[in-house]
Amino acid sequence: MTERTENAYDVVILGAGIAGLSAAAHAREAGLEVAVLEKRSVIGGSSAMSGGFFAFSGTDEQAASDVTDSEELFLKDLRDAGGGHSDERLLRAYLDAQTDVYHWMKARGIRFGPLEQSSGQSTARSHLTPIKDVLRALADGFVADGGTLLFEHAATSLLRENGRVAGVIADAPDGVVTFGARIGVIVATGGFSRSAELLGIFAPEQRAAIPYGGPGNTGDGLRMAWKLGAGVTDMSFISATFGSHPDTGEDFHELLTAYYMGAIVVNENGDRFIDESSSYKTIGAACLRQPNGMGFEIFDSTVRALSHDGVPLADIGALERIGHVHKADTLEELAALAGIDAAGLTATVESYNAMVAGTAADPLGRTGLVNGVGQLVPVAQGPFYAYPAKSLMTSTYCGLTITTKAQVVDIDGDIIDGLYAIGEVTGGFHGAAYMTGTSLGKGAVFGRIVAAHLAAQRERATA
């Protein structure tokens, strides 16, 4: 292959998902010369395969729906979801910037639809968007504003000059290309849900989950920064997400959380094995330990009636129409259709209903619906439904150690000058589990944060 050198930019961004595109748009608005290198031929990565939820508080949509929320409650939920392992500084940085990011998105024509209360939330905080439209709007706006977006440019190594990261080498369709970065390089390459090798190193048991996430999410950015001595964190918390049919494909985001609406989750023996109000990553880890790694969301007509058309995680009707939901008049018939032990299922439902009625305690500790909030309902009104589901490796939610300005730090805690990271490639934010909407949310929020920091860096350099 031939080798050529591109003109230097102020900032070079690796990856065109929500994090990379948000940073690019903000940096270009600040007057920086920006190039985005995307290894694939399309934008989006894992962001484009997500449900499209952003976690914000204090929004117009919450006010219109009479949803009570606050930054204090948001922070408490983030702490609780992370099991006390999240970096408090990163959480507070998110909360400090989220309102500005929310209004910035709305000012660019991005609209938020239905509100949902989901994993890790004690109130409805997930704001739904048509995520592919959001990504396209950010990319088109960036290019129209003079930004450079290059496809099929796979970064292979980071260049360092006098201790500072000063550029990137990338494989392009016409050869090897060097991109100089006068102010910094932002790694926004996503996680490594598609790397069996890295999963084998950090979480070998998770290789049993259904592979998902962006096809390009093989850990390239992590490896490049790691080679420079970057620190990593949260690697022990990698977990697949529960709730996807065994035949789940990449055409659309198939993930059902009927258990947050009142369903129970059982294994092939008909036994419950987890408190269903837990994080869907916690449930996902538990499901991998069940026979054949299989779980079933069991519910009745009461929960079926709560289906939200067009809303990811809650659209039971859409999954029923493609044949992924079993339906029967009795639990025994349902068990036969789904491949569950009938005696085990009926006994489990009987004991669960007794718990809901208050005549018995739940040995698994369930007291509510999502995150322990919401009134439990019995599984009692036929017809009955079963959604076979496995754990889906959507995202790894761990990685490079960063500061509140998205600066990458090495294993000793020292800043690696000129190197930044945002989005799924970073660790420290989520901790032990994940709140719905905070993955897209932190991509957008830290995209703004890092762009503001880099713009300030240029101003100091030219003053």
SEBA-142033 format. One record per residue (C-alpha): residue number from 1; residue in one letter; x, y, z. Coordinates in Angstrom, 2 decimals. Example, Ala and Ser with C-alpha at 12.3 -4.5 7.8 and 13.67 -1.06 7.14 Angstrom:
# residues 2
[1, "a", [12.30, -4.50, 7.80]]
[2, "s", [13.67, -1.06, 7.14]]
//
This chain:
# residues 463
[1, "m", [0.00, 0.00, 0.00]]
[2, "t", [1.12, 3.55, -0.63]]
[3, "e", [1.68, 5.97, 2.22]]
[4, "r", [0.68, 9.60, 2.21]]
[5, "t", [0.33, 12.40, 4.75]]
[6, "e", [-2.78, 14.50, 5.18]]
[7, "n", [-2.67, 18.11, 6.30]]
[8, "a", [-2.89, 18.43, 10.06]]
[9, "y", [-6.15, 19.25, 11.78]]
[10, "d", [-6.74, 20.81, 15.15]]
[11, "v", [-8.60, 17.68, 16.25]]
[12, "v", [-8.82, 14.16, 14.86]]
[13, "i", [-11.75, 12.07, 16.08]]
[14, "l", [-11.82, 8.29, 15.76]]
[15, "g", [-15.35, 6.92, 15.34]]
[16, "a", [-18.64, 8.33, 14.02]]
[17, "g", [-21.14, 7.20, 16.64]]
[18, "i", [-23.04, 9.51, 18.96]]
[19, "a", [-19.90, 10.40, 20.94]]
[20, "g", [-17.66, 11.13, 17.97]]
[21, "l", [-20.29, 13.04, 16.02]]
[22, "s", [-21.34, 15.10, 19.04]]
[23, "a", [-17.73, 16.07, 19.73]]
[24, "a", [-17.19, 16.85, 16.05]]
[25, "a", [-20.26, 19.09, 15.82]]
[26, "h", [-19.37, 21.02, 18.98]]
[27, "a", [-15.70, 21.36, 18.03]]
[28, "r", [-16.54, 22.63, 14.57]]
[29, "e", [-19.00, 25.14, 16.02]]
[30, "a", [-16.14, 26.39, 18.18]]
[31, "g", [-14.11, 27.03, 15.04]]
[32, "l", [-11.74, 24.07, 15.27]]
[33, "e", [-10.54, 22.23, 12.17]]
[34, "v", [-11.85, 18.70, 12.67]]
[35, "a", [-11.51, 15.37, 10.89]]
[36, "v", [-13.62, 12.34, 11.84]]
[37, "l", [-12.23, 8.95, 10.78]]
[38, "e", [-14.78, 6.12, 10.60]]
[39, "k", [-13.49, 2.61, 9.93]]
[40, "r", [-16.74, 1.45, 8.33]]
[41, "s", [-18.60, 2.80, 5.32]]
[42, "v", [-21.49, 4.21, 7.37]]
[43, "i", [-21.94, 6.31, 10.49]]
[44, "g", [-23.45, 5.06, 13.71]]
[45, "g", [-21.68, 2.05, 15.18]]
[46, "s", [-23.47, 0.71, 18.25]]
[47, "s", [-25.37, 3.98, 18.58]]
[48, "a", [-27.31, 3.21, 15.40]]
[49, "m", [-28.24, -0.22, 16.80]]
[50, "s", [-29.48, 1.14, 20.12]]
[51, "g", [-33.01, 1.76, 21.30]]
[52, "g", [-32.51, 5.52, 20.98]]
[53, "f", [-32.96, 6.58, 24.61]]
[54, "f", [-31.18, 9.57, 26.19]]
[55, "a", [-31.26, 10.02, 29.96]]
[56, "f", [-31.93, 13.64, 30.96]]
[57, "s", [-33.64, 15.26, 33.94]]
[58, "g", [-35.55, 18.51, 34.33]]
[59, "t", [-36.83, 18.44, 30.75]]
[60, "d", [-39.88, 19.87, 29.01]]
[61, "e", [-41.07, 16.34, 28.29]]
[62, "q", [-40.95, 15.40, 31.95]]
[63, "a", [-42.85, 18.55, 32.90]]
[64, "a", [-45.51, 17.86, 30.26]]
[65, "s", [-45.99, 14.35, 31.65]]
[66, "d", [-45.97, 15.49, 35.29]]
[67, "v", [-42.85, 13.46, 35.96]]
[68, "t", [-41.04, 14.45, 39.13]]
[69, "d", [-37.26, 14.39, 38.77]]
[70, "s", [-34.19, 16.32, 39.85]]
[71, "e", [-30.44, 16.25, 39.45]]
[72, "e", [-30.19, 15.01, 43.04]]
[73, "l", [-32.44, 12.04, 42.30]]
[74, "f", [-30.62, 11.42, 39.02]]
[75, "l", [-27.30, 11.33, 40.89]]
[76, "k", [-28.68, 8.95, 43.50]]
[77, "d", [-29.94, 6.60, 40.80]]
[78, "l", [-26.59, 6.70, 39.01]]
[79, "r", [-24.77, 5.88, 42.23]]
[80, "d", [-27.17, 3.05, 43.02]]
[81, "a", [-27.06, 1.60, 39.49]]
[82, "g", [-23.27, 1.60, 39.60]]
[83, "g", [-23.21, -0.17, 42.94]]
[84, "g", [-20.98, 2.51, 44.39]]
[85, "h", [-18.25, 1.84, 41.81]]
[86, "s", [-18.85, 4.84, 39.53]]
[87, "d", [-16.42, 7.75, 39.50]]
[88, "e", [-18.44, 10.46, 41.26]]
[89, "r", [-16.57, 13.18, 39.36]]
[90, "l", [-17.74, 11.81, 36.01]]
[91, "l", [-21.32, 11.55, 37.24]]
[92, "r", [-21.31, 15.16, 38.38]]
[93, "a", [-19.71, 16.30, 35.11]]
[94, "y", [-22.58, 14.64, 33.25]]
[95, "l", [-25.19, 16.28, 35.44]]
[96, "d", [-23.55, 19.69, 35.15]]
[97, "a", [-23.66, 19.58, 31.33]]
[98, "q", [-26.80, 17.57, 30.58]]
[99, "t", [-29.23, 20.50, 30.46]]
[100, "d", [-27.11, 22.42, 27.96]]
[101, "v", [-26.75, 19.32, 25.79]]
[102, "y", [-30.49, 18.64, 25.91]]
[103, "h", [-31.29, 22.19, 24.74]]
[104, "w", [-28.49, 22.08, 22.15]]
[105, "m", [-30.01, 18.96, 20.63]]
[106, "k", [-33.51, 20.44, 20.57]]
[107, "a", [-32.19, 23.61, 18.95]]
[108, "r", [-30.94, 21.42, 16.10]]
[109, "g", [-34.36, 19.98, 15.43]]
[110, "i", [-33.94, 16.80, 17.45]]
[111, "r", [-37.22, 15.83, 19.06]]
[112, "f", [-37.82, 13.52, 21.99]]
[113, "g", [-40.83, 11.24, 21.95]]
[114, "p", [-42.29, 8.98, 24.65]]
[115, "l", [-40.76, 8.97, 28.12]]
[116, "e", [-39.94, 5.63, 29.67]]
[117, "q", [-38.83, 4.51, 33.10]]
[118, "s", [-36.33, 1.73, 32.65]]
[119, "s", [-33.28, 0.04, 34.11]]
[120, "g", [-31.70, 1.91, 37.01]]
[121, "q", [-34.32, 4.68, 37.12]]
[122, "s", [-36.68, 5.55, 39.94]]
[123, "t", [-38.66, 7.86, 37.64]]
[124, "a", [-39.26, 8.20, 33.89]]
[125, "r", [-36.03, 9.66, 32.54]]
[126, "s", [-35.42, 7.88, 29.24]]
[127, "h", [-36.21, 10.21, 26.32]]
[128, "l", [-36.81, 8.34, 23.05]]
[129, "t", [-35.41, 9.59, 19.75]]
[130, "p", [-35.22, 8.17, 16.21]]
[131, "i", [-31.53, 7.60, 16.76]]
[132, "k", [-30.54, 7.09, 13.12]]
[133, "d", [-32.08, 10.45, 12.27]]
[134, "v", [-30.18, 12.05, 15.15]]
[135, "l", [-26.88, 10.61, 13.92]]
[136, "r", [-27.55, 11.70, 10.36]]
[137, "a", [-28.48, 15.22, 11.47]]
[138, "l", [-25.25, 15.54, 13.45]]
[139, "a", [-23.12, 14.18, 10.60]]
[140, "d", [-24.77, 16.33, 7.93]]
[141, "g", [-24.55, 19.43, 10.10]]
[142, "f", [-20.88, 18.82, 10.81]]
[143, "v", [-20.00, 18.39, 7.13]]
[144, "a", [-22.12, 21.38, 6.09]]
[145, "d", [-20.21, 23.43, 8.67]]
[146, "g", [-16.90, 22.56, 7.00]]
[147, "g", [-15.96, 19.43, 8.92]]
[148, "t", [-14.18, 16.46, 7.31]]
[149, "l", [-15.84, 13.04, 7.61]]
[150, "l", [-13.89, 10.16, 6.09]]
[151, "f", [-15.23, 6.63, 5.77]]
[152, "e", [-13.26, 3.38, 5.53]]
[153, "h", [-10.42, 5.00, 7.43]]
[154, "a", [-9.41, 2.59, 10.18]]
[155, "a", [-7.01, 4.07, 12.70]]
[156, "t", [-4.21, 1.63, 13.51]]
[157, "s", [-1.87, 3.55, 15.82]]
[158, "l", [-1.43, 6.81, 17.68]]
[159, "l", [1.57, 9.03, 16.97]]
[160, "r", [3.46, 10.59, 19.84]]
[161, "e", [5.87, 13.52, 19.61]]
[162, "n", [7.79, 14.77, 22.64]]
[163, "g", [5.41, 12.88, 24.90]]
[164, "r", [2.25, 14.30, 23.33]]
[165, "v", [-0.20, 12.42, 21.12]]
[166, "a", [0.10, 14.39, 17.88]]
[167, "g", [-1.63, 12.31, 15.26]]
[168, "v", [-2.98, 9.03, 13.94]]
[169, "i", [-1.99, 6.49, 11.32]]
[170, "a", [-4.94, 4.99, 9.46]]
[171, "d", [-5.55, 2.40, 6.77]]
[172, "a", [-7.56, 4.02, 3.98]]
[173, "p", [-8.89, 2.61, 0.70]]
[174, "d", [-5.96, 4.10, -1.22]]
[175, "g", [-3.20, 3.43, 1.27]]
[176, "v", [-1.79, 4.26, 4.68]]
[177, "v", [-2.52, 7.83, 5.76]]
[178, "t", [-1.06, 9.95, 8.55]]
[179, "f", [-3.27, 12.59, 10.16]]
[180, "g", [-1.66, 15.24, 12.33]]
[181, "a", [-3.56, 16.64, 15.33]]
[182, "r", [-2.39, 20.04, 16.54]]
[183, "i", [-4.47, 20.01, 19.72]]
[184, "g", [-5.61, 16.43, 20.33]]
[185, "v", [-6.92, 13.07, 19.23]]
[186, "i", [-10.31, 11.92, 20.54]]
[187, "v", [-10.87, 8.17, 20.74]]
[188, "a", [-14.59, 7.45, 20.26]]
[189, "t", [-14.31, 3.98, 18.78]]
[190, "g", [-16.84, 2.22, 20.99]]
[191, "g", [-16.35, -0.93, 23.01]]
[192, "f", [-15.31, -4.48, 22.11]]
[193, "s", [-18.55, -6.45, 22.06]]
[194, "r", [-17.41, -7.88, 18.70]]
[195, "s", [-13.99, -9.00, 19.90]]
[196, "a", [-13.94, -12.59, 21.11]]
[197, "e", [-10.28, -12.10, 21.98]]
[198, "l", [-10.79, -9.14, 24.31]]
[199, "l", [-13.92, -10.66, 25.84]]
[200, "g", [-11.84, -13.77, 26.45]]
[201, "i", [-9.29, -11.68, 28.33]]
[202, "f", [-11.64, -9.62, 30.46]]
[203, "a", [-14.92, -11.56, 30.66]]
[204, "p", [-14.67, -15.04, 29.13]]
[205, "e", [-18.06, -16.11, 30.47]]
[206, "q", [-19.71, -13.34, 28.42]]
[207, "r", [-18.69, -14.98, 25.15]]
[208, "a", [-21.74, -17.20, 25.65]]
[209, "a", [-24.00, -14.19, 25.03]]
[210, "i", [-25.39, -13.32, 21.60]]
[211, "p", [-22.82, -11.07, 19.86]]
[212, "y", [-24.24, -7.64, 19.09]]
[213, "g", [-23.20, -4.01, 19.00]]
[214, "g", [-21.56, -2.22, 16.10]]
[215, "p", [-19.78, -4.61, 13.71]]
[216, "g", [-16.70, -2.42, 14.00]]
[217, "n", [-16.60, -2.59, 17.80]]
[218, "t", [-13.50, -4.72, 18.11]]
[219, "g", [-11.60, -2.63, 20.65]]
[220, "d", [-9.29, -0.75, 18.26]]
[221, "g", [-9.25, 2.48, 20.25]]
[222, "l", [-8.77, 0.66, 23.53]]
[223, "r", [-5.78, -1.22, 22.14]]
[224, "m", [-4.12, 1.88, 20.70]]
[225, "a", [-4.40, 3.82, 23.94]]
[226, "w", [-3.52, 0.79, 26.03]]
[227, "k", [-0.29, 0.51, 24.06]]
[228, "l", [0.62, 4.01, 25.27]]
[229, "g", [0.10, 2.97, 28.87]]
[230, "a", [-3.47, 4.16, 29.31]]
[231, "g", [-5.28, 3.01, 32.42]]
[232, "v", [-8.45, 0.95, 32.20]]
[233, "t", [-11.35, 0.54, 34.61]]
[234, "d", [-14.64, -1.30, 35.15]]
[235, "m", [-13.39, -4.30, 33.15]]
[236, "s", [-14.73, -6.70, 35.77]]
[237, "f", [-18.29, -5.41, 35.28]]
[238, "i", [-18.74, -6.43, 31.64]]
[239, "s", [-22.14, -8.04, 31.27]]
[240, "a", [-24.58, -8.79, 28.49]]
[241, "t", [-28.11, -7.38, 28.59]]
[242, "f", [-31.07, -9.69, 29.15]]
[243, "g", [-34.14, -9.71, 26.96]]
[244, "s", [-33.40, -10.65, 23.33]]
[245, "h", [-34.93, -13.52, 21.37]]
[246, "p", [-32.43, -16.24, 20.41]]
[247, "d", [-33.01, -15.37, 16.73]]
[248, "t", [-32.29, -11.66, 17.26]]
[249, "g", [-30.64, -10.10, 14.21]]
[250, "e", [-29.09, -6.76, 13.36]]
[251, "d", [-32.03, -5.38, 11.37]]
[252, "f", [-33.68, -3.77, 14.38]]
[253, "h", [-33.19, -3.38, 18.11]]
[254, "e", [-35.04, -6.37, 19.59]]
[255, "l", [-34.99, -6.18, 23.35]]
[256, "l", [-38.06, -6.69, 25.53]]
[257, "t", [-38.23, -5.69, 29.19]]
[258, "a", [-41.72, -6.94, 30.01]]
[259, "y", [-40.33, -7.80, 33.46]]
[260, "y", [-40.26, -4.06, 34.17]]
[261, "m", [-43.98, -4.03, 33.30]]
[262, "g", [-44.91, -6.92, 35.59]]
[263, "a", [-43.64, -10.12, 33.94]]
[264, "i", [-41.58, -12.73, 35.74]]
[265, "v", [-38.45, -14.40, 34.33]]
[266, "v", [-38.00, -18.17, 34.53]]
[267, "n", [-35.58, -20.76, 33.17]]
[268, "e", [-36.36, -23.96, 31.28]]
[269, "n", [-37.26, -25.65, 34.56]]
[270, "g", [-39.90, -23.01, 35.20]]
[271, "d", [-37.93, -21.53, 38.12]]
[272, "r", [-37.39, -17.84, 38.74]]
[273, "f", [-33.71, -17.08, 39.26]]
[274, "i", [-33.43, -13.31, 39.80]]
[275, "d", [-35.22, -10.28, 41.21]]
[276, "e", [-36.79, -9.02, 37.99]]
[277, "s", [-36.57, -5.37, 39.06]]
[278, "s", [-32.77, -5.56, 38.84]]
[279, "s", [-30.69, -3.97, 36.10]]
[280, "y", [-31.09, -5.85, 32.84]]
[281, "k", [-27.32, -6.35, 32.86]]
[282, "t", [-27.57, -8.05, 36.26]]
[283, "i", [-30.36, -10.24, 34.90]]
[284, "g", [-28.24, -10.89, 31.81]]
[285, "a", [-25.35, -12.21, 33.87]]
[286, "a", [-27.69, -14.47, 35.83]]
[287, "c", [-29.33, -15.78, 32.66]]
[288, "l", [-26.00, -16.96, 31.26]]
[289, "r", [-25.78, -19.33, 34.24]]
[290, "q", [-29.16, -20.94, 33.48]]
[291, "p", [-29.61, -24.16, 31.44]]
[292, "n", [-28.73, -23.38, 27.82]]
[293, "g", [-28.37, -19.73, 28.81]]
[294, "m", [-32.11, -19.34, 28.31]]
[295, "g", [-34.73, -17.30, 30.13]]
[296, "f", [-38.42, -16.70, 29.49]]
[297, "e", [-40.42, -13.57, 30.22]]
[298, "i", [-43.79, -14.85, 31.43]]
[299, "f", [-46.79, -12.53, 31.63]]
[300, "d", [-50.55, -12.38, 31.28]]
[301, "s", [-53.09, -10.23, 29.44]]
[302, "t", [-52.72, -7.43, 32.01]]
[303, "v", [-49.09, -6.89, 31.09]]
[304, "r", [-49.77, -7.55, 27.40]]
[305, "a", [-52.15, -4.58, 27.43]]
[306, "l", [-49.27, -2.32, 28.49]]
[307, "s", [-47.43, -2.80, 25.19]]
[308, "h", [-46.18, 0.50, 23.75]]
[309, "d", [-46.30, 0.49, 19.96]]
[310, "g", [-43.06, 1.70, 18.43]]
[311, "v", [-41.27, 2.05, 21.76]]
[312, "p", [-38.17, -0.14, 22.10]]
[313, "l", [-38.08, -2.39, 25.19]]
[314, "a", [-41.88, -2.24, 25.56]]
[315, "d", [-43.37, -3.10, 22.15]]
[316, "i", [-44.77, -6.56, 22.80]]
[317, "g", [-47.11, -6.34, 19.81]]
[318, "a", [-44.29, -5.98, 17.28]]
[319, "l", [-42.54, -9.06, 18.64]]
[320, "e", [-45.78, -11.00, 18.68]]
[321, "r", [-46.37, -10.15, 15.01]]
[322, "i", [-43.01, -11.62, 13.97]]
[323, "g", [-43.71, -14.82, 15.89]]
[324, "h", [-41.32, -14.32, 18.78]]
[325, "v", [-43.98, -14.42, 21.52]]
[326, "h", [-45.86, -17.59, 22.52]]
[327, "k", [-49.51, -17.29, 23.53]]
[328, "a", [-51.82, -19.83, 25.19]]
[329, "d", [-55.01, -19.97, 27.23]]
[330, "t", [-53.39, -21.88, 30.10]]
[331, "l", [-49.95, -22.00, 31.70]]
[332, "e", [-49.66, -25.68, 30.89]]
[333, "e", [-50.26, -25.02, 27.19]]
[334, "l", [-47.85, -22.10, 27.28]]
[335, "a", [-45.15, -24.26, 28.84]]
[336, "a", [-45.55, -26.86, 26.10]]
[337, "l", [-45.25, -24.22, 23.36]]
[338, "a", [-42.20, -22.55, 24.88]]
[339, "g", [-40.33, -25.66, 26.02]]
[340, "i", [-40.63, -25.02, 29.76]]
[341, "d", [-41.30, -27.63, 32.42]]
[342, "a", [-45.06, -27.29, 32.99]]
[343, "a", [-45.10, -28.40, 36.61]]
[344, "g", [-42.26, -26.09, 37.46]]
[345, "l", [-43.89, -23.10, 35.75]]
[346, "t", [-47.30, -23.55, 37.37]]
[347, "a", [-45.74, -23.98, 40.81]]
[348, "t", [-43.60, -20.87, 40.31]]
[349, "v", [-46.56, -18.76, 39.20]]
[350, "e", [-48.63, -19.99, 42.15]]
[351, "s", [-45.94, -19.05, 44.68]]
[352, "y", [-45.27, -15.74, 42.92]]
[353, "n", [-48.94, -14.79, 42.97]]
[354, "a", [-49.07, -15.61, 46.68]]
[355, "m", [-46.15, -13.26, 47.20]]
[356, "v", [-47.90, -10.48, 45.25]]
[357, "a", [-51.03, -11.05, 47.35]]
[358, "g", [-48.96, -10.59, 50.48]]
[359, "t", [-49.38, -14.11, 51.87]]
[360, "a", [-45.73, -15.08, 51.32]]
[361, "a", [-42.33, -13.41, 51.07]]
[362, "d", [-40.36, -13.40, 47.85]]
[363, "p", [-37.14, -15.40, 48.37]]
[364, "l", [-35.54, -13.38, 45.57]]
[365, "g", [-36.41, -10.07, 47.19]]
[366, "r", [-38.61, -8.52, 44.52]]
[367, "t", [-40.74, -5.69, 45.88]]
[368, "g", [-41.59, -3.67, 42.75]]
[369, "l", [-41.19, -3.30, 39.02]]
[370, "v", [-38.29, -1.40, 37.46]]
[371, "n", [-35.65, -0.50, 40.02]]
[372, "g", [-38.08, -1.55, 42.76]]
[373, "v", [-40.60, 1.14, 41.75]]
[374, "g", [-44.14, 0.24, 40.70]]
[375, "q", [-46.90, -2.06, 41.91]]
[376, "l", [-46.46, -5.77, 41.32]]
[377, "v", [-49.23, -7.62, 39.50]]
[378, "p", [-50.05, -11.34, 39.58]]
[379, "v", [-49.71, -13.59, 36.54]]
[380, "a", [-53.37, -14.54, 36.58]]
[381, "q", [-55.45, -13.23, 33.67]]
[382, "g", [-55.34, -15.40, 30.55]]
[383, "p", [-54.32, -15.62, 27.85]]
[384, "f", [-50.73, -16.10, 28.96]]
[385, "y", [-47.55, -15.18, 27.11]]
[386, "a", [-43.92, -16.29, 26.98]]
[387, "y", [-41.05, -14.46, 25.33]]
[388, "p", [-37.94, -16.69, 25.04]]
[389, "a", [-34.89, -14.53, 25.65]]
[390, "k", [-31.14, -14.72, 26.02]]
[391, "s", [-28.44, -12.29, 27.04]]
[392, "l", [-27.24, -9.94, 24.30]]
[393, "m", [-23.71, -8.50, 24.28]]
[394, "t", [-24.70, -5.02, 23.19]]
[395, "s", [-21.97, -2.98, 24.83]]
[396, "t", [-19.03, -3.46, 27.15]]
[397, "y", [-19.38, -0.19, 29.16]]
[398, "c", [-15.80, -0.21, 30.41]]
[399, "g", [-12.41, 0.90, 29.22]]
[400, "l", [-10.06, 3.86, 29.28]]
[401, "t", [-9.67, 5.91, 32.43]]
[402, "i", [-10.47, 9.57, 31.87]]
[403, "t", [-10.73, 12.87, 33.72]]
[404, "t", [-13.84, 15.04, 33.80]]
[405, "k", [-12.47, 16.77, 30.68]]
[406, "a", [-12.20, 13.40, 28.89]]
[407, "q", [-8.39, 13.40, 29.10]]
[408, "v", [-6.98, 9.86, 29.07]]
[409, "v", [-4.77, 9.05, 32.02]]
[410, "d", [-2.11, 6.36, 32.23]]
[411, "i", [-1.87, 3.52, 34.72]]
[412, "d", [-0.21, 5.86, 37.24]]
[413, "g", [-2.98, 8.44, 36.92]]
[414, "d", [-0.95, 10.91, 34.86]]
[415, "i", [-2.61, 12.62, 31.89]]
[416, "i", [-1.46, 11.43, 28.47]]
[417, "d", [-1.04, 14.80, 26.77]]
[418, "g", [-3.10, 15.20, 23.60]]
[419, "l", [-5.18, 12.04, 24.07]]
[420, "y", [-8.89, 12.11, 24.86]]
[421, "a", [-11.62, 9.46, 24.98]]
[422, "i", [-15.41, 9.58, 25.12]]
[423, "g", [-18.32, 7.19, 24.81]]
[424, "e", [-18.33, 3.45, 25.24]]
[425, "v", [-14.56, 3.12, 25.01]]
[426, "t", [-14.28, 4.76, 28.44]]
[427, "g", [-14.77, 3.32, 31.92]]
[428, "g", [-15.54, 4.83, 35.28]]
[429, "f", [-19.00, 6.20, 34.57]]
[430, "h", [-21.36, 3.23, 34.78]]
[431, "g", [-19.67, 1.12, 37.43]]
[432, "a", [-21.28, -2.23, 38.16]]
[433, "a", [-24.39, -1.76, 36.03]]
[434, "y", [-26.05, 0.57, 33.58]]
[435, "m", [-28.93, 3.03, 33.59]]
[436, "t", [-30.98, 3.11, 30.39]]
[437, "g", [-30.21, 6.19, 28.32]]
[438, "t", [-26.86, 7.02, 29.87]]
[439, "s", [-24.81, 5.43, 27.10]]
[440, "l", [-26.13, 7.71, 24.36]]
[441, "g", [-26.39, 10.42, 26.99]]
[442, "k", [-22.75, 10.30, 28.04]]
[443, "g", [-21.65, 10.17, 24.40]]
[444, "a", [-23.50, 13.41, 23.71]]
[445, "v", [-22.57, 15.06, 27.01]]
[446, "f", [-18.87, 14.26, 27.00]]
[447, "g", [-18.74, 15.15, 23.31]]
[448, "r", [-19.66, 18.67, 24.35]]
[449, "i", [-17.30, 18.65, 27.33]]
[450, "v", [-14.24, 17.56, 25.36]]
[451, "a", [-14.93, 19.99, 22.52]]
[452, "a", [-15.16, 22.91, 24.96]]
[453, "h", [-11.90, 21.84, 26.59]]
[454, "l", [-10.08, 21.60, 23.24]]
[455, "a", [-11.41, 24.97, 22.14]]
[456, "a", [-10.05, 26.47, 25.37]]
[457, "q", [-6.73, 24.75, 24.71]]
[458, "r", [-6.48, 26.46, 21.32]]
[459, "e", [-7.36, 29.84, 22.78]]
[460, "r", [-4.61, 29.52, 25.40]]
[461, "a", [-2.10, 28.44, 22.73]]
[462, "t", [-2.89, 31.42, 20.50]]
[463, "a", [-3.21, 34.04, 23.24]]
//
